[in-house]
């Protein structure tokens, strides 16, 4: 999960979502505070109840994590786009679309 989160595309997307959340949270501060407290309480309750189960599953989770880590590495190698920031992808897409529209415009006018 950490390696997946460290991919530029994923981390920049999380940054965009986080910024949007922060802006919305400021606007709806009291509602968000109550929601966060509720989520925190539920999380704490679940953590205390699931701790024995997690201890039992820990060796299996470690093996799955290692396997997933290798998968994310291979995915990053095969899809370089995942190393790209969201802003760069948007910029490149805008540039490509502008170029294509200009090409079509030129073809129509000639």
C-alpha positions in Angstrom: 0.0 0.0 0.0 2.9 2.4 0.8 4.5 1.8 -2.5 1.2 2.3 -4.3 0.7 5.5 -2.4 4.2 6.7 -3.4 3.4 6.5 -7.1 3.4 10.0 -8.4 -0.1 9.7 -10.0 -1.6 8.2 -6.8 0.1 10.6 -4.4 -0.7 13.7 -6.5 -4.3 12.6 -6.9 -4.5 12.1 -3.1 -3.1 15.6 -2.8 -5.8 17.0 -5.0 -8.5 15.1 -3.0 -7.0 16.2 0.3 -7.0 19.9 -0.8 -10.6 19.6 -1.9 -11.4 17.9 1.4 -9.6 20.6 3.4 -11.5 23.3 1.6 -14.9 21.6 2.1 -14.0 20.8 5.7 -13.4 24.5 6.4 -16.8 25.3 5.0 -18.6 22.6 6.9 -16.3 22.5 10.0 -18.9 21.5 12.6 -20.4 18.7 10.5 -17.0 17.4 9.6 -15.7 17.5 13.2 -18.7 15.5 14.4 -18.2 13.0 11.5 -14.5 12.7 12.3 -15.2 12.0 15.9 -17.7 9.4 15.0 -15.3 7.7 12.6 -12.5 7.9 15.2 -14.7 6.2 17.8 -15.8 3.5 15.4 -12.2 2.9 14.3 -11.0 2.7 17.9 -13.8 0.2 18.8 -13.1 -1.9 15.7 -9.3 -1.9 16.4 -9.7 -3.2 19.9 -12.1 -6.0 18.7 -10.0 -7.0 15.7 -6.6 -7.0 17.3 -6.7 -10.8 18.1 -7.8 -11.6 14.6 -5.0 -9.3 13.2 -2.4 -11.1 15.2 -3.5 -14.4 13.8 -3.5 -13.1 10.2 -0.3 -11.1 10.5 2.0 -13.7 8.9 -0.4 -14.1 5.9 -0.7 -10.4 5.6 3.1 -10.0 5.5 3.3 -12.5 2.7 0.5 -10.8 0.8 2.1 -7.4 1.3 5.4 -8.6 -0.1 3.6 -10.1 -3.1 1.6 -6.9 -3.6 4.8 -4.9 -3.3 6.4 -6.8 -6.1 3.3 -6.4 -8.2 3.2 -2.6 -7.7 6.9 -2.4 -8.7 6.2 -4.3 -11.9 3.2 -2.2 -12.6 5.2 1.0 -12.1 7.8 -0.4 -14.5 5.3 -1.3 -17.2 3.1 1.8 -16.8 5.3 4.9 -16.5 2.2 7.0 -16.5 1.8 6.0 -12.8 5.0 8.0 -12.1 3.4 11.1 -13.5 1.7 13.9 -11.4 -2.0 14.5 -12.1 -1.3 18.2 -13.0 1.2 17.1 -15.6 -1.3 14.6 -17.1 -3.9 17.3 -17.3 -1.5 19.8 -18.8 -0.3 17.2 -21.4 -3.9 16.3 -22.2 -4.9 20.0 -22.6 -1.8 20.6 -24.9 -2.7 17.5 -27.0 -6.4 18.5 -27.3 -5.4 22.1 -28.3 -3.0 20.7 -30.9 -5.7 18.4 -32.3 -8.3 21.1 -32.5 -5.8 23.4 -34.3 -5.1 20.5 -36.8 -8.8 20.1 -37.4 -9.3 23.8 -37.7 -6.5 24.0 -40.3 -7.8 21.0 -42.2 -11.3 22.6 -42.4 -10.1 26.0 -43.4 -7.9 24.6 -46.2 
